[in-house]
Amino acid sequence: MRDSYDIVIVGGAIMGSAVAWFLTDLGFDGRILVVDRDLSFERSATATSTSCIRQQFSTELNVKISQFGAEFITNLRRFMGGDARVPEIGIRSFGYLYLAESNAFADDLRARAEVQQAAGAGTRLLIPDQIAEAYPFYALDDIVLGSINTRDEGYFDSMAVFEWLRRQASERGVEYVETEVVGMDVSGCRVQSVKLADGTRVACGQVINAGGPRAGLVAAMAGIDLPVEPRKRYSWVFKAERPLDRDLPLTIDPSGLHVRENGGGTYQAGGHFGDDPAVPFDDFDMDHGLWEAEVWPILAARIPQFEAIRLTHSWVGHYEMNTFDHNAVLGPHPEIGNFLFINGFSGHGLQQAPAMGRGLAEWLCFGRYRSLDLGAFHYDRLLTGAPQVERAVI
Protein backbone atom coordinates (compact mmCIF):
# COMPACT_ATOMS: atom_id res chain seq x y z
CA MET A 1 0.00 0.00 0.00
CA ARG A 2 1.25 3.47 -0.93
CA ASP A 3 1.30 6.46 1.39
CA SER A 4 -0.75 8.60 -1.02
CA TYR A 5 -3.72 8.04 -3.36
CA ASP A 6 -5.70 10.24 -5.68
CA ILE A 7 -8.95 8.70 -4.42
CA VAL A 8 -9.62 6.77 -1.21
CA ILE A 9 -12.97 4.98 -1.10
CA VAL A 10 -14.15 4.07 2.39
CA GLY A 11 -16.27 0.95 1.91
CA GLY A 12 -15.81 -1.70 -0.76
CA ALA A 13 -19.25 -3.28 -1.10
CA ILE A 14 -21.33 -2.65 -4.20
CA MET A 15 -21.42 1.16 -3.95
CA GLY A 16 -17.69 1.58 -3.41
CA SER A 17 -16.87 -1.00 -6.07
CA ALA A 18 -19.31 0.56 -8.54
CA VAL A 19 -17.58 3.93 -8.18
CA ALA A 20 -14.16 2.29 -8.55
CA TRP A 21 -15.21 0.33 -11.64
CA PHE A 22 -16.84 3.29 -13.40
CA LEU A 23 -13.79 5.44 -12.68
CA THR A 24 -11.61 2.92 -14.48
CA ASP A 25 -14.18 2.59 -17.26
CA LEU A 26 -14.15 6.35 -17.82
CA GLY A 27 -10.38 6.30 -18.11
CA PHE A 28 -9.38 7.76 -14.74
CA ASP A 29 -5.63 7.15 -14.54
CA GLY A 30 -4.97 8.07 -10.91
CA ARG A 31 -4.34 5.76 -7.97
CA ILE A 32 -7.47 4.43 -6.23
CA LEU A 33 -7.56 2.73 -2.82
CA VAL A 34 -10.64 0.94 -1.47
CA VAL A 35 -10.63 0.35 2.28
CA ASP A 36 -13.06 -2.06 3.91
CA ARG A 37 -13.04 -3.56 7.37
CA ASP A 38 -14.16 -6.98 6.04
CA LEU A 39 -13.38 -8.00 2.48
CA SER A 40 -15.58 -11.09 2.82
CA PHE A 41 -18.54 -8.63 2.89
CA GLU A 42 -20.46 -11.34 4.73
CA ARG A 43 -22.63 -8.91 6.71
CA SER A 44 -22.68 -6.04 4.27
CA ALA A 45 -25.98 -4.60 3.11
CA THR A 46 -25.02 -5.92 -0.34
CA ALA A 47 -24.77 -9.54 0.78
CA THR A 48 -27.84 -9.56 3.04
CA SER A 49 -30.26 -7.87 0.64
CA THR A 50 -33.26 -9.37 -1.13
CA SER A 51 -31.45 -9.07 -4.53
CA CYS A 52 -34.28 -7.45 -6.43
CA ILE A 53 -34.83 -4.42 -8.64
CA ARG A 54 -37.95 -2.33 -9.23
CA GLN A 55 -39.08 0.76 -11.08
CA GLN A 56 -42.08 1.47 -8.86
CA PHE A 57 -40.78 4.58 -7.12
CA SER A 58 -42.56 7.82 -6.36
CA THR A 59 -40.03 10.12 -8.06
CA GLU A 60 -39.11 10.18 -11.75
CA LEU A 61 -35.38 10.31 -11.04
CA ASN A 62 -35.45 7.12 -8.97
CA VAL A 63 -37.41 5.39 -11.76
CA LYS A 64 -34.77 6.38 -14.31
CA ILE A 65 -31.96 5.32 -11.98
CA SER A 66 -33.40 1.82 -11.75
CA GLN A 67 -34.01 1.71 -15.50
CA PHE A 68 -30.29 2.17 -16.04
CA GLY A 69 -29.71 -0.46 -13.35
CA ALA A 70 -31.81 -2.92 -15.37
CA GLU A 71 -29.92 -2.04 -18.56
CA PHE A 72 -26.58 -2.59 -16.83
CA ILE A 73 -27.62 -5.89 -15.25
CA THR A 74 -29.05 -7.39 -18.43
CA ASN A 75 -26.05 -6.27 -20.51
CA LEU A 76 -23.34 -6.88 -17.92
CA ARG A 77 -20.92 -8.63 -20.28
CA ARG A 78 -21.25 -5.90 -22.91
CA PHE A 79 -20.64 -3.16 -20.34
CA MET A 80 -17.58 -5.07 -19.19
CA GLY A 81 -16.00 -5.03 -22.61
CA GLY A 82 -17.26 -8.40 -23.82
CA ASP A 83 -15.15 -10.25 -21.24
CA ALA A 84 -16.08 -13.90 -21.81
CA ARG A 85 -15.62 -14.68 -18.12
CA VAL A 86 -18.48 -12.37 -17.18
CA PRO A 87 -21.77 -14.29 -16.93
CA GLU A 88 -24.80 -13.39 -18.98
CA ILE A 89 -27.40 -12.64 -16.33
CA GLY A 90 -30.92 -11.35 -16.53
CA ILE A 91 -33.83 -10.28 -14.39
CA ARG A 92 -36.48 -12.77 -13.35
CA SER A 93 -39.27 -10.29 -13.89
CA PHE A 94 -42.03 -11.51 -11.62
CA GLY A 95 -42.54 -7.88 -10.60
CA TYR A 96 -43.41 -6.15 -7.36
CA LEU A 97 -47.07 -6.20 -6.36
CA TYR A 98 -48.14 -3.45 -3.96
CA LEU A 99 -51.45 -4.19 -2.22
CA ALA A 100 -53.54 -1.29 -0.93
CA GLU A 101 -56.15 -1.91 1.77
CA SER A 102 -57.22 1.74 2.09
CA ASN A 103 -58.49 4.32 -0.36
CA ALA A 104 -55.74 6.69 0.76
CA PHE A 105 -52.98 4.23 -0.17
CA ALA A 106 -54.81 3.36 -3.40
CA ASP A 107 -54.72 7.05 -4.33
CA ASP A 108 -51.00 7.09 -3.56
CA LEU A 109 -50.47 4.07 -5.86
CA ARG A 110 -52.37 5.88 -8.62
CA ALA A 111 -50.21 8.98 -8.23
CA ARG A 112 -47.02 6.89 -8.27
CA ALA A 113 -48.20 4.99 -11.35
CA GLU A 114 -48.60 8.25 -13.27
CA VAL A 115 -44.99 9.18 -12.47
CA GLN A 116 -43.71 5.70 -13.36
CA GLN A 117 -45.63 5.42 -16.61
CA ALA A 118 -44.53 8.89 -17.71
CA ALA A 119 -40.94 7.74 -17.20
CA GLY A 120 -41.51 4.67 -19.37
CA ALA A 121 -42.12 2.02 -16.70
CA GLY A 122 -44.61 -0.75 -17.37
CA THR A 123 -46.67 -0.19 -14.22
CA ARG A 124 -50.26 -1.46 -14.25
CA LEU A 125 -53.00 -0.83 -11.70
CA LEU A 126 -55.18 -3.83 -10.89
CA ILE A 127 -58.53 -3.99 -9.16
CA PRO A 128 -59.06 -7.04 -6.90
CA ASP A 129 -60.82 -9.08 -9.62
CA GLN A 130 -57.86 -8.56 -11.94
CA ILE A 131 -55.40 -9.54 -9.22
CA ALA A 132 -57.43 -12.70 -8.53
CA GLU A 133 -57.49 -13.60 -12.21
CA ALA A 134 -53.71 -13.27 -12.57
CA TYR A 135 -52.81 -14.64 -9.12
CA PRO A 136 -55.69 -16.77 -7.78
CA PHE A 137 -53.85 -17.78 -4.60
CA TYR A 138 -54.28 -14.43 -2.78
CA ALA A 139 -56.96 -13.65 -0.19
CA LEU A 140 -58.15 -10.20 -1.25
CA ASP A 141 -61.22 -9.37 0.85
CA ASP A 142 -59.45 -6.34 2.39
CA ILE A 143 -57.71 -5.12 -0.79
CA VAL A 144 -58.99 -2.22 -2.91
CA LEU A 145 -56.18 -1.86 -5.47
CA GLY A 146 -52.86 -3.32 -6.57
CA SER A 147 -49.90 -2.00 -8.56
CA ILE A 148 -47.48 -4.19 -10.51
CA ASN A 149 -44.79 -3.97 -13.18
CA THR A 150 -43.47 -7.18 -14.73
CA ARG A 151 -40.94 -5.55 -17.07
CA ASP A 152 -37.36 -5.37 -15.76
CA GLU A 153 -38.63 -5.77 -12.21
CA GLY A 154 -37.84 -8.75 -10.01
CA TYR A 155 -34.88 -10.90 -8.94
CA PHE A 156 -31.33 -10.71 -10.28
CA ASP A 157 -28.00 -12.21 -9.23
CA SER A 158 -26.73 -9.20 -7.31
CA MET A 159 -23.64 -10.95 -6.01
CA ALA A 160 -22.50 -11.75 -9.56
CA VAL A 161 -22.81 -8.06 -10.48
CA PHE A 162 -20.93 -7.05 -7.34
CA GLU A 163 -18.22 -9.67 -7.83
CA TRP A 164 -17.46 -8.53 -11.38
CA LEU A 165 -17.46 -4.85 -10.51
CA ARG A 166 -14.91 -5.59 -7.82
CA ARG A 167 -12.87 -8.10 -9.83
CA GLN A 168 -12.52 -5.93 -12.92
CA ALA A 169 -11.77 -2.84 -10.84
CA SER A 170 -8.99 -4.76 -9.12
CA GLU A 171 -7.63 -6.09 -12.41
CA ARG A 172 -7.52 -2.52 -13.71
CA GLY A 173 -5.32 -1.42 -10.82
CA VAL A 174 -7.70 -0.46 -8.01
CA GLU A 175 -6.21 -1.58 -4.69
CA TYR A 176 -8.40 -3.19 -2.02
CA VAL A 177 -7.14 -3.43 1.55
CA GLU A 178 -8.83 -4.99 4.58
CA THR A 179 -8.57 -2.55 7.45
CA GLU A 180 -10.66 0.19 8.99
CA VAL A 181 -10.58 3.95 8.57
CA VAL A 182 -10.69 5.33 12.13
CA GLY A 183 -10.08 9.03 11.54
CA MET A 184 -9.49 11.83 9.05
CA ASP A 185 -7.18 14.84 9.08
CA VAL A 186 -9.15 17.88 7.88
CA SER A 187 -7.61 21.29 7.31
CA GLY A 188 -8.16 24.10 4.85
CA CYS A 189 -11.63 22.74 4.04
CA ARG A 190 -10.11 19.52 2.73
CA VAL A 191 -9.51 16.01 3.97
CA GLN A 192 -5.74 15.78 3.86
CA SER A 193 -5.43 12.13 4.88
CA VAL A 194 -7.25 9.18 6.40
CA LYS A 195 -6.03 7.35 9.46
CA LEU A 196 -6.15 3.55 9.45
CA ALA A 197 -6.63 1.18 12.39
CA ASP A 198 -2.89 0.49 12.70
CA GLY A 199 -2.11 4.21 12.93
CA THR A 200 -1.00 4.58 9.31
CA ARG A 201 -1.98 7.82 7.61
CA VAL A 202 -2.74 7.78 3.90
CA ALA A 203 -2.83 11.10 2.03
CA CYS A 204 -5.72 11.51 -0.40
CA GLY A 205 -6.81 13.81 -3.17
CA GLN A 206 -10.47 12.83 -2.75
CA VAL A 207 -12.23 10.66 -0.19
CA ILE A 208 -15.51 8.91 -0.93
CA ASN A 209 -17.87 7.82 1.81
CA ALA A 210 -19.25 4.45 0.70
CA GLY A 211 -19.68 3.25 4.26
CA GLY A 212 -23.17 1.78 3.92
CA PRO A 213 -24.88 1.59 7.32
CA ARG A 214 -21.70 3.07 8.85
CA ALA A 215 -21.85 6.14 6.60
CA GLY A 216 -22.82 8.48 9.45
CA LEU A 217 -19.78 7.34 11.41
CA VAL A 218 -17.49 7.88 8.41
CA ALA A 219 -18.88 11.39 7.84
CA ALA A 220 -18.40 12.27 11.50
CA MET A 221 -14.66 11.61 11.11
CA ALA A 222 -14.60 14.66 8.82
CA GLY A 223 -16.79 16.67 11.21
CA ILE A 224 -19.87 16.24 9.00
CA ASP A 225 -23.35 15.41 10.26
CA LEU A 226 -25.00 12.80 8.01
CA PRO A 227 -28.44 11.45 9.06
CA VAL A 228 -27.77 7.86 8.00
CA GLU A 229 -28.06 5.03 10.50
CA PRO A 230 -28.35 1.24 10.52
CA ARG A 231 -31.86 -0.22 10.75
CA LYS A 232 -32.46 -3.92 11.26
CA ARG A 233 -34.21 -5.95 8.55
CA TYR A 234 -35.15 -9.62 8.88
CA SER A 235 -35.22 -12.24 6.12
CA TRP A 236 -36.78 -15.70 6.20
CA VAL A 237 -36.62 -18.45 3.57
CA PHE A 238 -39.28 -21.14 3.72
CA LYS A 239 -40.46 -24.16 1.75
CA ALA A 240 -44.11 -24.68 0.89
CA GLU A 241 -45.75 -28.09 1.19
CA ARG A 242 -47.85 -27.13 -1.85
CA PRO A 243 -45.87 -24.68 -4.00
CA LEU A 244 -47.75 -22.07 -5.99
CA ASP A 245 -48.43 -22.91 -9.63
CA ARG A 246 -46.78 -19.70 -10.92
CA ASP A 247 -44.18 -17.16 -9.91
CA LEU A 248 -45.02 -15.17 -6.80
CA PRO A 249 -44.40 -11.44 -7.35
CA LEU A 250 -42.55 -9.64 -4.62
CA THR A 251 -45.72 -8.90 -2.72
CA ILE A 252 -45.81 -5.93 -0.36
CA ASP A 253 -48.55 -6.73 2.12
CA PRO A 254 -50.30 -3.83 3.90
CA SER A 255 -48.77 -5.16 7.12
CA GLY A 256 -45.33 -4.19 5.77
CA LEU A 257 -44.19 -7.78 5.26
CA HIS A 258 -42.95 -8.62 1.77
CA VAL A 259 -42.61 -12.07 0.21
CA ARG A 260 -41.34 -13.26 -3.16
CA GLU A 261 -40.57 -16.25 -5.33
CA ASN A 262 -37.27 -17.91 -4.54
CA GLY A 263 -37.41 -20.98 -6.80
CA GLY A 264 -37.76 -24.71 -6.27
CA GLY A 265 -40.85 -24.40 -4.10
CA THR A 266 -39.10 -22.00 -1.73
CA TYR A 267 -39.95 -18.37 -0.97
CA GLN A 268 -38.31 -15.44 0.78
CA ALA A 269 -40.05 -13.07 3.17
CA GLY A 270 -38.67 -9.97 4.80
CA GLY A 271 -39.42 -6.86 6.78
CA HIS A 272 -39.57 -5.55 10.32
CA PHE A 273 -42.27 -5.20 12.97
CA GLY A 274 -43.09 -2.60 15.58
CA ASP A 275 -40.64 0.21 16.30
CA ASP A 276 -37.76 0.71 13.90
CA PRO A 277 -34.93 2.21 15.96
CA ALA A 278 -31.32 2.66 14.97
CA VAL A 279 -29.26 -0.33 16.11
CA PRO A 280 -25.58 -0.90 16.90
CA PHE A 281 -23.45 -1.65 13.84
CA ASP A 282 -22.72 -5.17 15.10
CA ASP A 283 -26.31 -6.10 16.05
CA PHE A 284 -27.29 -8.95 13.73
CA ASP A 285 -29.21 -10.95 16.34
CA MET A 286 -32.28 -12.73 15.02
CA ASP A 287 -35.56 -12.44 16.92
CA HIS A 288 -36.65 -16.06 16.48
CA GLY A 289 -40.08 -15.41 17.96
CA LEU A 290 -41.09 -13.20 15.02
CA TRP A 291 -41.60 -16.12 12.66
CA GLU A 292 -44.45 -17.78 14.52
CA ALA A 293 -45.86 -14.67 16.17
CA GLU A 294 -45.90 -12.33 13.16
CA VAL A 295 -44.61 -13.66 9.86
CA TRP A 296 -46.30 -17.04 9.45
CA PRO A 297 -49.79 -15.76 10.40
CA ILE A 298 -49.54 -12.88 7.90
CA LEU A 299 -48.34 -15.20 5.13
CA ALA A 300 -51.12 -17.73 5.75
CA ALA A 301 -53.78 -15.02 5.88
CA ARG A 302 -52.69 -13.44 2.59
CA ILE A 303 -51.89 -16.72 0.77
CA PRO A 304 -53.89 -19.56 2.39
CA GLN A 305 -51.73 -22.11 0.57
CA PHE A 306 -48.91 -20.98 2.85
CA GLU A 307 -50.57 -22.44 5.94
CA ALA A 308 -48.34 -25.50 5.42
CA ILE A 309 -44.78 -24.17 5.18
CA ARG A 310 -41.45 -24.93 6.84
CA LEU A 311 -38.82 -22.34 7.71
CA THR A 312 -35.43 -23.37 6.31
CA HIS A 313 -33.19 -20.46 7.33
CA SER A 314 -33.18 -16.82 8.32
CA TRP A 315 -30.79 -13.90 8.75
CA VAL A 316 -30.57 -10.23 9.69
CA GLY A 317 -29.20 -7.39 7.58
CA HIS A 318 -29.05 -3.64 7.92
CA TYR A 319 -30.58 -0.84 5.86
CA GLU A 320 -28.51 2.35 5.59
CA MET A 321 -31.51 4.52 6.41
CA ASN A 322 -31.47 8.20 5.51
CA THR A 323 -33.80 9.55 8.17
CA PHE A 324 -34.08 12.94 6.43
CA ASP A 325 -35.99 11.91 3.31
CA HIS A 326 -35.29 8.21 2.58
CA ASN A 327 -33.27 9.15 -0.49
CA ALA A 328 -29.64 8.97 -1.50
CA VAL A 329 -27.02 11.52 -0.52
CA LEU A 330 -24.55 11.85 -3.38
CA GLY A 331 -21.78 14.13 -4.54
CA PRO A 332 -19.43 16.57 -2.81
CA HIS A 333 -19.83 18.24 0.53
CA PRO A 334 -20.42 22.00 -0.02
CA GLU A 335 -17.59 23.05 2.30
CA ILE A 336 -15.20 20.09 2.49
CA GLY A 337 -15.11 19.80 -1.27
CA ASN A 338 -12.97 16.67 -1.58
CA PHE A 339 -15.28 14.64 0.69
CA LEU A 340 -17.95 12.94 -1.44
CA PHE A 341 -21.03 10.93 -0.50
CA ILE A 342 -22.66 7.84 -1.96
CA ASN A 343 -24.91 7.01 0.98
CA GLY A 344 -28.36 6.72 2.50
CA PHE A 345 -30.18 4.49 0.01
CA SER A 346 -32.71 3.29 2.59
CA GLY A 347 -33.14 -0.20 1.19
CA HIS A 348 -32.93 0.41 -2.56
CA GLY A 349 -29.18 0.88 -2.96
CA LEU A 350 -28.33 -2.42 -4.60
CA GLN A 351 -30.43 -1.69 -7.67
CA GLN A 352 -29.22 1.91 -7.79
CA ALA A 353 -25.50 1.12 -7.63
CA PRO A 354 -24.83 1.20 -11.41
CA ALA A 355 -26.37 4.64 -11.98
CA MET A 356 -25.00 6.11 -8.75
CA GLY A 357 -21.52 4.70 -9.28
CA ARG A 358 -21.51 6.03 -12.84
CA GLY A 359 -22.77 9.43 -11.73
CA LEU A 360 -20.17 9.92 -9.01
CA ALA A 361 -17.41 8.75 -11.35
CA GLU A 362 -18.58 11.31 -13.92
CA TRP A 363 -18.48 14.04 -11.29
CA LEU A 364 -14.93 13.09 -10.32
CA CYS A 365 -13.70 12.79 -13.90
CA PHE A 366 -15.52 15.70 -15.55
CA GLY A 367 -16.80 17.90 -12.73
CA ARG A 368 -20.40 17.34 -13.82
CA TYR A 369 -22.97 14.62 -14.48
CA ARG A 370 -23.03 13.59 -18.13
CA SER A 371 -25.73 10.91 -18.05
CA LEU A 372 -28.44 11.46 -15.44
CA ASP A 373 -28.46 14.75 -13.53
CA LEU A 374 -28.14 13.59 -9.93
CA GLY A 375 -27.81 17.05 -8.40
CA ALA A 376 -31.10 16.59 -6.53
CA PHE A 377 -29.27 14.18 -4.22
CA HIS A 378 -26.55 16.62 -3.15
CA TYR A 379 -25.90 17.28 0.53
CA ASP A 380 -27.03 20.92 0.23
CA ARG A 381 -30.67 19.92 0.63
CA LEU A 382 -29.95 18.74 4.18
CA LEU A 383 -28.66 22.21 5.05
CA THR A 384 -31.58 24.08 3.49
CA GLY A 385 -34.24 21.69 4.81
CA ALA A 386 -35.48 20.80 1.32
CA PRO A 387 -36.15 17.05 1.33
CA GLN A 388 -36.46 15.03 -1.87
CA VAL A 389 -38.85 12.54 -0.31
CA GLU A 390 -39.08 9.01 -1.70
CA ARG A 391 -42.38 7.51 -0.50
CA ALA A 392 -41.92 4.05 -1.99
CA VAL A 393 -39.66 2.63 0.70
CA ILE A 394 -40.16 -1.00 1.67
Residue pairs with C-beta under 8 A, 6 or more apart in sequence:
1 33
1 175
1 177
1 200
1 202
2 31
2 33
2 202
3 201
3 202
3 203
4 31
4 202
4 203
4 204
5 30
5 31
5 32
5 33
5 175
5 202
5 203
5 204
5 205
6 30
6 31
6 32
6 204
6 205
6 206
7 23
7 28
7 30
7 31
7 32
7 33
7 204
7 205
7 206
7 207
7 208
7 364
8 32
8 33
8 35
8 181
8 194
8 202
8 204
8 206
8 207
8 208
9 16
9 19
9 20
9 32
9 33
9 34
9 35
9 207
9 208
9 210
10 16
10 35
10 181
10 194
10 207
10 208
10 209
10 210
10 211
10 218
11 34
11 35
11 36
11 209
11 210
11 211
11 212
11 214
11 215
11 218
12 20
12 34
12 35
12 36
12 39
12 41
12 166
12 176
12 210
13 36
13 41
13 44
13 45
13 46
13 47
13 162
13 210
13 212
14 46
14 158
14 161
14 162
14 165
14 349
14 350
14 353
15 210
15 212
15 342
15 343
15 345
15 349
15 353
15 356
15 357
16 34
16 36
16 208
16 210
16 342
17 34
17 162
17 165
17 166
17 169
17 357
18 165
18 353
18 354
18 356
18 357
18 358
19 208
19 210
19 342
19 357
19 360
19 361
20 32
20 34
20 165
20 166
20 169
20 174
21 165
21 166
21 168
21 169
21 172
21 174
21 357
22 357
22 358
22 360
22 361
22 362
23 32
23 174
23 361
23 364
23 365
24 32
24 168
24 169
24 172
24 173
24 174
25 79
25 361
26 361
26 362
26 365
27 365
28 361
28 364
28 365
30 205
31 173
31 175
32 169
32 173
32 174
32 175
33 174
33 175
33 177
33 202
33 204
34 169
34 174
34 175
34 176
34 177
35 177
35 179
35 180
35 181
35 194
35 196
36 176
36 177
36 178
37 178
37 179
37 180
38 44
38 178
39 176
39 178
41 47
41 162
43 284
43 317
43 318
44 212
45 212
45 213
45 317
45 318
45 319
45 320
45 349
45 350
46 158
46 159
46 162
46 212
46 350
47 159
47 317
48 233
48 235
48 315
48 316
48 317
48 318
49 158
49 317
49 350
50 235
50 250
50 258
50 260
50 268
50 270
51 155
51 156
51 157
51 158
51 159
51 350
52 96
52 153
52 154
52 155
52 156
52 250
52 260
52 351
53 66
53 69
53 70
53 73
53 91
53 152
53 153
53 154
53 156
53 350
53 351
54 66
54 96
54 149
54 153
54 250
54 348
54 351
55 63
55 66
55 67
55 70
55 116
55 119
55 121
55 122
55 123
55 149
55 151
55 152
55 153
56 96
56 98
56 112
56 116
56 121
56 123
56 147
56 149
56 153
56 392
57 63
57 66
57 112
57 115
57 116
57 348
57 390
57 392
58 108
58 111
58 112
58 115
58 389
58 390
58 391
58 392
59 115
59 327
59 388
59 390
60 115
60 118
60 119
61 372
61 374
61 376
62 327
62 348
62 352
62 390
62 392
63 115
63 116
63 119
63 120
63 121
64 119
64 355
64 372
65 352
65 355
65 356
65 372
66 348
66 351
66 352
66 355
67 119
67 120
67 121
67 152
68 354
68 355
68 358
68 371
68 372
69 351
69 352
69 353
69 354
69 355
70 91
70 152
70 153
72 79
72 161
72 354
72 355
73 89
73 90
73 91
73 156
73 161
73 354
74 89
74 90
74 91
74 152
76 86
76 87
76 88
76 89
76 160
76 161
76 164
77 83
77 84
77 86
77 87
77 88
80 86
80 164
80 168
83 168
86 164
87 157
87 160
87 164
89 156
89 157
89 160
89 161
90 156
91 152
91 153
91 154
91 155
91 156
92 154
92 155
92 156
92 247
92 261
93 150
93 151
93 152
93 153
93 154
94 150
94 154
94 155
94 247
94 248
94 249
94 250
94 260
94 261
95 148
95 149
95 150
95 151
95 153
95 154
95 249
95 250
96 148
96 149
96 153
96 154
96 249
96 250
96 251
96 252
97 131
97 135
97 146
97 147
97 148
97 249
97 250
97 251
97 252
98 109
98 146
98 147
98 148
98 252
99 131
99 143
99 146
99 251
99 252
99 253
99 254
100 106
100 108
100 109
100 143
100 144
100 145
100 146
100 147
100 254
101 142
101 143
101 144
101 254
102 144
102 254
103 144
105 145
105 254
106 144
106 145
108 391
109 125
109 145
109 146
109 147
110 125
110 145
112 123
112 147
112 391
112 392
113 123
113 124
113 125
113 147
116 123
116 149
117 123
121 149
121 151
122 149
122 150
122 151
122 152
122 153
123 147
123 148
123 149
124 147
124 148
124 149
125 145
125 146
125 147
126 134
126 145
126 146
126 147
126 148
127 144
127 145
127 146
128 140
128 143
128 144
128 145
128 146
130 146
131 138
131 140
131 143
131 146
132 138
132 140
135 246
135 248
135 249
137 244
137 245
137 303
137 304
137 305
138 251
138 302
138 303
139 301
139 302
139 303
139 304
142 254
143 254
148 249
150 249
154 249
154 250
154 260
155 260
155 261
158 350
161 353
161 354
165 353
165 357
166 176
170 176
179 196
179 197
179 198
180 196
180 197
181 194
181 195
181 196
181 197
181 218
181 221
182 195
182 196
182 197
182 221
183 194
183 195
183 221
184 191
184 193
184 194
184 195
184 207
184 221
184 222
185 191
185 192
185 193
185 194
185 195
185 201
186 192
186 222
186 223
186 336
189 335
189 336
189 337
190 336
190 337
190 338
191 204
191 207
191 222
191 336
191 338
191 339
192 203
192 204
193 201
193 202
193 203
193 204
194 201
194 202
194 204
194 207
194 221
195 201
196 202
204 338
205 338
206 338
206 339
206 340
206 364
207 222
207 338
207 339
207 340
208 340
208 341
208 342
208 360
209 215
209 218
209 219
209 226
209 339
209 340
209 341
209 342
209 343
210 342
210 343
211 217
211 218
211 219
211 320
211 343
212 318
212 320
212 343
212 349
213 228
213 229
213 230
213 231
213 281
213 318
213 319
213 320
214 230
214 281
215 226
215 228
215 320
215 341
215 343
215 344
216 226
216 227
216 228
216 229
217 281
219 225
219 226
219 228
219 339
219 341
219 343
220 226
222 333
222 336
222 339
223 336
224 333
224 336
224 339
226 329
226 341
226 343
226 344
226 379
226 382
227 322
227 323
227 324
227 344
227 382
228 320
228 321
228 322
228 323
228 329
228 343
228 344
229 278
229 320
229 321
229 323
230 278
230 279
230 280
230 281
230 283
230 318
230 319
230 320
230 321
231 272
231 276
231 277
231 278
231 279
231 318
231 319
231 321
232 272
232 276
232 279
232 283
232 316
232 317
232 318
233 270
233 271
233 272
233 316
233 317
233 318
233 319
233 347
234 270
234 271
234 272
234 286
234 287
234 290
234 314
234 315
234 316
235 268
235 269
235 270
235 314
235 315
235 316
235 317
236 268
236 269
236 270
236 291
236 295
236 311
236 313
236 314
237 262
237 266
237 267
237 268
237 269
237 311
237 312
237 313
237 314
238 266
238 267
238 269
238 309
238 310
238 311
238 312
239 265
239 266
239 267
239 309
239 310
239 312
240 265
240 266
240 267
240 305
240 306
240 308
240 309
241 308
241 309
241 310
242 305
242 308
243 265
244 261
244 303
244 305
247 261
248 259
248 260
248 261
248 267
248 303
249 260
249 261
250 258
250 259
250 260
250 261
251 258
251 259
251 260
251 302
252 258
252 394
253 259
253 298
253 302
255 271
255 298
256 271
256 272
256 273
257 269
257 270
257 271
257 294
257 295
257 298
257 299
258 269
258 270
258 271
258 394
259 267
259 268
259 269
259 270
259 299
259 302
259 303
260 267
260 268
260 269
261 267
262 268
266 312
267 306
267 309
269 295
269 299
271 295
271 394
273 290
273 294
278 321
279 318
281 318
283 316
284 315
284 316
284 317
284 318
285 316
286 314
286 315
286 316
288 314
291 311
291 314
296 306
296 309
299 306
299 309
300 306
300 307
300 309
319 346
319 347
320 343
320 344
320 345
320 346
320 349
321 344
321 346
321 347
322 328
322 329
322 343
322 344
322 345
322 346
324 344
324 382
324 387
325 381
325 387
325 388
325 389
325 390
326 346
326 389
326 390
326 391
326 393
327 344
327 346
327 377
327 387
327 388
327 389
327 390
328 342
328 343
328 344
328 345
328 349
328 352
328 356
328 377
329 341
329 342
329 343
329 344
329 377
329 378
329 379
329 382
330 340
330 341
330 342
330 343
330 356
330 359
330 360
330 374
330 377
330 378
331 340
331 341
331 360
331 363
331 374
331 375
331 377
331 378
331 379
332 338
332 339
332 340
332 341
332 363
332 378
332 379
333 339
333 340
333 341
333 379
334 378
334 379
334 380
334 383
340 360
340 363
340 364
341 379
342 356
342 357
342 360
345 352
345 356
346 390
346 393
347 393
347 394
348 390
348 393
348 394
349 356
355 371
355 372
355 374
356 374
358 371
359 369
359 371
359 372
359 374
362 368
362 369
362 370
362 371
363 369
369 375
376 388
377 388
381 387
381 388
